[in-house]
Amino acid sequence: MMSRLLTVLLTGAAMFAASTYQAEIASWHGEREAKLKAEDGWLALAGLFWLREGANPFGKDPAGEIVLPDGPVHAGVFHLEKGKVTVTLDGKTREVKPDSDDILKIGRVSLLVIKRSDKYGIRVKDPESEARRNFKGIESFPVDESYRVTAQWVAQSHKIPILNIIGQTEESDCPGYAVFRLHGSEFKLYPIIEEPGATELFYIFRDQTSAKETYGAGRFFYSPMPKDGQVVLDFNKAYNPPCAFTPYATCPLPPAENRLAVRIEAGEKRYGH
């Protein structure tokens, strides 16, 4: 009798844990789509214009250098001079810091300065963008807890070259690598530190579902920092890079070390397939 009761209790506990995990992934996926669909999310991207040295006028004029979907025909001018970007708007000129919260509002659109290696660009966000209007949601593989793996962590701080889709390579900080088993084989993944003080590890990977069921260039996910020589990798939270939704992003590509010879049937599928 006691043995049967213990079995029932253990089965119930396992079912509760599984349903809790399913709920966690469902919540994560909901938050992920909400961020994408936000007025300033990736789906709002409506343009990317690389600045040339000197004056770069912007406005709704279709013959202009930076063409906006809203606002005055001639709204203002960005100036790039020896790595410094300024904007002249309403007769006033000021410096604009790249990759910051310094956002210009022109009509309904937002303009942000970005820097990629030695290139400076203007990213345009429009809450009425075609991508945002037509977003239908993202299909994912069924949640499978076997794709949440505890990996051995090998600390080995070094630089790793990360190529992006516009052909630039950046040396990124890699604090080590994760060793894990999947489908009976052993694999390694090398994360990077996105920015100083980051509290998570960032993984860019490609697997044998890429360009088939999942986005061709690969997918992303985060993990907590390693603890006690281990790190938890949850592929059910693998997601499409911004480039899967817009041509105006500058996504990093998986390094050679992170091209896995295995099918990872977890996380987001290819958008719009």
Kinemage of the C-alpha trace (Angstrom):
@kinemage 1
@onewidth
@group {chain A} dominant
@subgroup {mainchain}
@vectorlist {calphas} color= white
{ca met a 1} P 0.000 0.000 0.000
{ca met a 2} L 2.786 2.429 0.964
{ca ser a 3} L 4.639 1.602 -2.260
{ca arg a 4} L 1.552 2.313 -4.345
{ca leu a 5} L 0.936 5.584 -2.509
{ca leu a 6} L 4.550 6.648 -3.046
{ca thr a 7} L 4.238 5.896 -6.758
{ca val a 8} L 1.074 7.996 -6.987
{ca leu a 9} L 2.742 10.875 -5.130
{ca leu a 10} L 5.851 10.755 -7.319
{ca thr a 11} L 3.771 10.620 -10.486
{ca gly a 12} L 1.718 13.576 -9.321
{ca ala a 13} L 4.853 15.552 -8.483
{ca ala a 14} L 6.319 14.813 -11.927
{ca met a 15} L 3.106 15.901 -13.664
{ca phe a 16} L 3.001 19.097 -11.605
{ca ala a 17} L 6.650 19.873 -12.456
{ca ala a 18} L 5.985 19.263 -16.160
{ca ser a 19} L 2.897 21.498 -16.204
{ca thr a 20} L 4.795 24.221 -14.309
{ca tyr a 21} L 7.580 24.082 -16.895
{ca gln a 22} L 5.078 24.219 -19.766
{ca ala a 23} L 3.564 27.306 -18.152
{ca glu a 24} L 7.014 28.891 -17.785
{ca ile a 25} L 7.770 28.449 -21.491
{ca ala a 26} L 4.301 29.685 -22.490
{ca ser a 27} L 4.825 32.819 -20.364
{ca trp a 28} L 8.289 33.361 -21.850
{ca his a 29} L 6.911 33.023 -25.384
{ca gly a 30} L 4.101 35.492 -24.656
{ca glu a 31} L 6.540 38.076 -23.326
{ca arg a 32} L 8.803 37.503 -26.322
{ca glu a 33} L 5.997 38.219 -28.826
{ca ala a 34} L 4.801 41.228 -26.806
{ca lys a 35} L 8.277 42.819 -27.040
{ca leu a 36} L 8.436 42.147 -30.774
{ca lys a 37} L 5.017 43.748 -31.301
{ca ala a 38} L 5.675 46.799 -29.115
{ca glu a 39} L 5.627 50.216 -30.796
{ca asp a 40} L 9.415 50.364 -30.450
{ca gly a 41} L 10.038 46.637 -30.988
{ca trp a 42} L 11.942 44.942 -33.804
{ca leu a 43} L 8.812 44.707 -35.954
{ca ala a 44} L 8.639 48.503 -36.011
{ca leu a 45} L 11.905 48.781 -37.945
{ca ala a 46} L 11.183 50.526 -41.243
{ca gly a 47} L 14.585 51.589 -42.512
{ca leu a 48} L 18.356 51.577 -42.040
{ca phe a 49} L 20.515 54.230 -43.707
{ca trp a 50} L 24.306 54.307 -43.470
{ca leu a 51} L 25.724 57.802 -43.057
{ca arg a 52} L 28.360 59.182 -45.354
{ca glu a 53} L 30.939 61.699 -44.185
{ca gly a 54} L 29.401 65.158 -44.232
{ca ala a 55} L 25.739 66.149 -44.523
{ca asn a 56} L 22.934 63.560 -44.680
{ca pro a 57} L 19.516 65.252 -45.070
{ca phe a 58} L 16.418 63.400 -43.897
{ca gly a 59} L 12.678 63.804 -44.386
{ca lys a 60} L 9.720 62.494 -46.358
{ca asp a 61} L 11.175 63.657 -49.687
{ca pro a 62} L 11.486 60.447 -51.791
{ca ala a 63} L 14.544 61.917 -53.500
{ca gly a 64} L 16.301 62.508 -50.174
{ca glu a 65} L 19.188 60.541 -48.691
{ca ile a 66} L 17.257 59.336 -45.634
{ca val a 67} L 13.623 58.834 -46.605
{ca leu a 68} L 11.076 58.742 -43.783
{ca pro a 69} L 7.518 57.378 -43.922
{ca asp a 70} L 6.160 60.362 -41.980
{ca gly a 71} L 7.031 63.921 -41.001
{ca pro a 72} L 8.075 67.017 -42.997
{ca val a 73} L 9.422 66.712 -46.531
{ca his a 74} L 12.675 68.268 -45.340
{ca ala a 75} L 12.960 67.517 -41.624
{ca gly a 76} L 16.626 68.042 -40.846
{ca val a 77} L 20.214 66.954 -41.460
{ca phe a 78} L 22.534 64.449 -39.819
{ca his a 79} L 26.236 65.331 -40.010
{ca leu a 80} L 29.004 62.757 -39.693
{ca glu a 81} L 32.437 64.198 -39.099
{ca lys a 82} L 35.376 62.025 -38.023
{ca gly a 83} L 33.264 59.647 -35.934
{ca lys a 84} L 31.025 62.306 -34.439
{ca val a 85} L 27.319 62.480 -35.352
{ca thr a 86} L 25.292 65.665 -34.948
{ca val a 87} L 21.765 66.524 -36.011
{ca thr a 88} L 20.394 69.859 -37.144
{ca leu a 89} L 16.677 70.144 -36.429
{ca asp a 90} L 14.525 73.282 -36.229
{ca gly a 91} L 17.623 75.420 -36.677
{ca lys a 92} L 19.473 73.863 -33.726
{ca thr a 93} L 22.434 71.490 -33.866
{ca arg a 94} L 23.429 68.963 -31.218
{ca glu a 95} L 25.474 65.780 -30.904
{ca val a 96} L 23.695 62.401 -30.976
{ca lys a 97} L 25.311 59.427 -29.249
{ca pro a 98} L 25.132 56.116 -31.130
{ca asp a 99} L 23.458 53.068 -29.575
{ca ser a 100} L 21.957 55.139 -26.775
{ca asp a 101} L 18.533 56.251 -25.580
{ca asp a 102} L 18.963 59.482 -27.541
{ca ile a 103} L 15.959 59.121 -29.866
{ca leu a 104} L 14.639 61.706 -32.326
{ca lys a 105} L 10.885 61.845 -32.937
{ca ile a 106} L 9.813 62.991 -36.397
{ca gly a 107} L 6.065 62.715 -36.884
{ca arg a 108} L 5.158 59.189 -35.819
{ca val a 109} L 8.640 57.757 -36.474
{ca ser a 110} L 11.699 57.447 -34.257
{ca leu a 111} L 15.290 57.853 -35.424
{ca leu a 112} L 18.227 56.243 -33.640
{ca val a 113} L 21.935 56.447 -34.428
{ca ile a 114} L 23.782 53.108 -34.443
{ca lys a 115} L 27.473 52.262 -34.777
{ca arg a 116} L 28.708 48.997 -36.258
{ca ser a 117} L 32.485 48.800 -36.293
{ca asp a 118} L 33.503 51.931 -38.241
{ca lys a 119} L 30.069 52.509 -39.809
{ca tyr a 120} L 27.403 54.876 -38.483
{ca gly a 121} L 23.780 54.511 -39.463
{ca ile a 122} L 20.276 55.799 -38.832
{ca arg a 123} L 17.691 53.244 -37.780
{ca val a 124} L 14.068 54.213 -38.470
{ca lys a 125} L 11.206 52.826 -36.374
{ca asp a 126} L 7.607 53.242 -37.453
{ca pro a 127} L 4.716 51.894 -35.332
{ca glu a 128} L 2.757 51.518 -38.591
{ca ser a 129} L 5.445 49.443 -40.327
{ca glu a 130} L 4.330 46.661 -42.651
{ca ala a 131} L 6.085 44.021 -40.523
{ca arg a 132} L 4.249 45.136 -37.381
{ca arg a 133} L 0.856 45.374 -39.123
{ca asn a 134} L 1.187 41.915 -40.674
{ca phe a 135} L 2.671 40.005 -37.737
{ca lys a 136} L 0.852 36.695 -37.246
{ca gly a 137} L 2.771 35.172 -34.345
{ca ile a 138} L 5.656 32.713 -34.210
{ca glu a 139} L 5.284 28.957 -34.422
{ca ser a 140} L 7.417 26.875 -32.064
{ca phe a 141} L 8.274 23.236 -31.557
{ca pro a 142} L 6.286 21.471 -28.824
{ca val a 143} L 7.855 22.093 -25.422
{ca asp a 144} L 10.219 19.221 -24.604
{ca glu a 145} L 11.969 19.293 -21.239
{ca ser a 146} L 14.719 16.994 -22.543
{ca tyr a 147} L 16.033 20.081 -24.366
{ca arg a 148} L 16.648 21.783 -21.041
{ca val a 149} L 20.083 20.379 -20.257
{ca thr a 150} L 22.574 20.882 -17.466
{ca ala a 151} L 25.985 21.317 -19.050
{ca gln a 152} L 29.482 21.169 -17.621
{ca trp a 153} L 31.076 24.617 -17.643
{ca val a 154} L 34.718 25.007 -18.648
{ca ala a 155} L 36.064 28.437 -17.749
{ca gln a 156} L 38.425 29.619 -20.482
{ca ser a 157} L 38.306 33.357 -21.044
{ca his a 158} L 39.268 34.377 -24.568
{ca lys a 159} L 38.151 36.413 -27.565
{ca ile a 160} L 35.969 34.895 -30.264
{ca pro a 161} L 35.360 36.484 -33.697
{ca ile a 162} L 31.675 37.127 -34.429
{ca leu a 163} L 30.703 37.980 -38.009
{ca asn a 164} L 27.521 39.962 -38.665
{ca ile a 165} L 25.275 39.961 -41.739
{ca ile a 166} L 26.802 43.159 -43.128
{ca gly a 167} L 30.223 41.522 -43.301
{ca gln a 168} L 31.869 42.981 -40.202
{ca thr a 169} L 33.760 40.897 -37.663
{ca glu a 170} L 34.005 41.860 -34.005
{ca glu a 171} L 36.155 40.224 -31.364
{ca ser a 172} L 33.760 39.392 -28.521
{ca asp a 173} L 34.487 38.275 -24.965
{ca cys a 174} L 33.915 34.544 -24.455
{ca pro a 175} L 34.319 33.413 -20.819
{ca gly a 176} L 34.455 29.672 -21.592
{ca tyr a 177} L 32.288 26.938 -23.038
{ca ala a 178} L 29.479 24.564 -22.100
{ca val a 179} L 29.826 20.805 -22.655
{ca phe a 180} L 26.547 18.907 -22.911
{ca arg a 181} L 25.033 15.689 -24.193
{ca leu a 182} L 22.087 15.489 -26.559
{ca his a 183} L 20.701 12.432 -28.365
{ca gly a 184} L 23.614 10.352 -27.135
{ca ser a 185} L 26.396 12.641 -28.394
{ca glu a 186} L 28.548 15.327 -26.777
{ca phe a 187} L 28.604 18.937 -27.959
{ca lys a 188} L 30.112 22.276 -26.995
{ca leu a 189} L 28.695 25.786 -27.134
{ca tyr a 190} L 30.677 29.002 -26.759
{ca pro a 191} L 28.687 31.973 -25.395
{ca ile a 192} L 29.701 35.617 -25.429
{ca ile a 193} L 29.320 38.494 -23.004
{ca glu a 194} L 27.114 41.038 -24.782
{ca glu a 195} L 28.217 44.020 -22.723
{ca pro a 196} L 30.256 44.773 -19.586
{ca gly a 197} L 28.366 43.805 -16.442
{ca ala a 198} L 26.043 41.385 -18.243
{ca thr a 199} L 24.246 38.982 -15.894
{ca glu a 200} L 23.532 36.325 -18.545
{ca leu a 201} L 25.461 34.465 -21.218
{ca phe a 202} L 24.446 34.935 -24.860
{ca tyr a 203} L 24.566 32.044 -27.344
{ca ile a 204} L 24.447 32.269 -31.146
{ca phe a 205} L 24.088 28.803 -32.682
{ca arg a 206} L 23.106 26.888 -35.772
{ca asp a 207} L 21.893 23.285 -35.889
{ca gln a 208} L 20.623 20.822 -38.469
{ca thr a 209} L 17.098 22.271 -38.439
{ca ser a 210} L 18.516 25.596 -39.694
{ca ala a 211} L 17.286 26.624 -43.159
{ca lys a 212} L 14.671 23.873 -42.877
{ca glu a 213} L 12.297 24.145 -39.932
{ca thr a 214} L 14.194 27.028 -38.326
{ca tyr a 215} L 15.762 30.295 -39.501
{ca gly a 216} L 18.646 29.701 -41.871
{ca ala a 217} L 21.278 31.842 -40.195
{ca gly a 218} L 20.705 30.298 -36.760
{ca arg a 219} L 19.038 31.221 -33.495
{ca phe a 220} L 19.823 32.868 -30.148
{ca phe a 221} L 19.242 32.093 -26.484
{ca tyr a 222} L 20.488 33.151 -23.054
{ca ser a 223} L 21.488 31.173 -20.007
{ca pro a 224} L 22.133 32.111 -16.385
{ca met a 225} L 25.765 32.538 -15.406
{ca pro a 226} L 27.565 29.276 -14.526
{ca lys a 227} L 27.318 28.050 -10.963
{ca asp a 228} L 29.357 25.307 -9.285
{ca gly a 229} L 30.912 24.298 -12.592
{ca gln a 230} L 27.582 23.889 -14.374
{ca val a 231} L 25.313 25.940 -16.611
{ca val a 232} L 21.689 25.305 -17.637
{ca leu a 233} L 20.956 25.489 -21.380
{ca asp a 234} L 17.270 25.729 -22.280
{ca phe a 235} L 16.769 25.272 -26.020
{ca asn a 236} L 13.001 25.637 -25.583
{ca lys a 237} L 13.847 29.344 -25.274
{ca ala a 238} L 15.835 29.453 -28.524
{ca tyr a 239} L 14.513 32.326 -30.602
{ca asn a 240} L 14.812 33.889 -34.049
{ca pro a 241} L 17.187 36.823 -34.507
{ca pro a 242} L 15.700 40.177 -35.541
{ca cys a 243} L 16.864 39.529 -39.123
{ca ala a 244} L 14.182 36.840 -39.396
{ca phe a 245} L 11.575 39.620 -39.250
{ca thr a 246} L 13.199 42.662 -40.858
{ca pro a 247} L 15.909 43.469 -43.423
{ca tyr a 248} L 16.957 46.458 -41.326
{ca ala a 249} L 18.755 44.617 -38.505
{ca thr a 250} L 22.489 43.823 -38.302
{ca cys a 251} L 22.437 40.400 -36.661
{ca pro a 252} L 25.503 38.453 -35.530
{ca leu a 253} L 26.064 35.031 -37.102
{ca pro a 254} L 27.035 31.808 -35.311
{ca pro a 255} L 30.787 31.282 -34.971
{ca ala a 256} L 32.158 28.051 -36.456
{ca glu a 257} L 32.364 26.522 -32.974
{ca asn a 258} L 28.600 26.854 -32.520
{ca arg a 259} L 27.480 25.068 -35.686
{ca leu a 260} L 26.076 21.902 -34.173
{ca ala a 261} L 25.801 18.585 -36.013
{ca val a 262} L 22.486 17.725 -34.380
{ca arg a 263} L 18.812 18.533 -34.832
{ca ile a 264} L 17.521 20.714 -32.008
{ca glu a 265} L 13.750 20.430 -32.313
{ca ala a 266} L 13.016 23.039 -29.661
{ca gly a 267} L 12.294 26.739 -29.520
{ca glu a 268} L 11.048 28.970 -32.307
{ca lys a 269} L 10.555 27.784 -35.867
{ca arg a 270} L 11.287 29.792 -38.981
{ca tyr a 271} L 9.014 32.838 -39.199
{ca gly a 272} L 6.511 32.842 -42.028
{ca his a 273} L 7.405 29.395 -43.368
